[in-house]
């Protein structure tokens, strides 16, 4: 009986000790958590207050058409602001409002530098609208409206003079196939071998009679079927026969041997 009581007391003491130890561990964990939270809070406060994290450099990369100053102004990021205060998502949205910008990547470079990497749309064509010129990219997006395009190396794009437009958006073509053809023709022009000049006019007025002009020499492509094959064939004739500065036409619009005519 006595041994039984001793065993029971020992068990109770052991149980109490375990409870006490568990409480100590829980208190220790709580202290560690509170200390960690306090340290994090202090660190965040220091990051937000210390001049060490104030922006002193904003670098813009890969911009050709839009100046760095204009991109920085659009971003609303200012020298002297705390690097952690700026809203990168909002800055990106602001920059994307410029019709020349295709994509933007903004990164913090600690402790005090901002990197803005832009991907621009490429101006390829222009459309004459009355006294205005619409600058157009390879996807049919209107990049800007200008009074003059002097100094800009652009290809005239015909067949859109009656279509509505809004800067920053794709041309509202009555025939949406034209937009796809713009992209296809741009790729053909991009892939021209070195030494082969770009055309002066792309005429999509009639999609059964697509024309690409090199000055007064007209390449008649017909429809957009097998356009790459027909265009390459016409370019070979153009270059081999030295027709760049001639007046006439190269007709590759039908099946069979192509023909060309030069005015004397």
Order of alpha helices (4+ residues) and beta strands (2+ residues): alpha-beta-alpha-alpha-beta-beta-beta-beta-beta-beta-alpha-beta-beta-beta-alpha-beta-beta
